[in-house]
Amino acid sequence: MASPKKELMMLRVFRLTLPAALLTSLTWMTLFTDSARQAVINSLGANANIIIFILGLFLVIGLYWVMGVYERKILYENHHSRPAF
């Protein structure tokens, strides 16, 4: 099992790389072939790119919220697991 310090470091690295990875995936989403883009536009309407981008932003916000809850849990457990002197 990893120490709380290593868990926090991994969590912070994840929180830094998450936006870069999601922005990259959203960029690739807009670079679909014409037929795939047309299929998405037909199913979502004329504002398909905006809808996909907003859904990606909600995903980022949701993941940040979950990681914040996890970070507080780690800090709480680390604070309360130390023996009292």
Residue pairs with C-beta under 8 A, 6 or more apart in sequence:
2 10
4 74
4 75
4 77
4 78
7 74
8 71
8 74
8 75
11 67
11 70
11 71
11 74
14 67
15 64
15 67
18 60
18 63
18 64
18 67
19 60
22 56
22 59
22 60
25 56
26 52
26 53
26 56
29 52
29 56
30 37
30 49
30 52
32 40
37 48
40 48
40 52
41 48
44 51
44 52
45 51
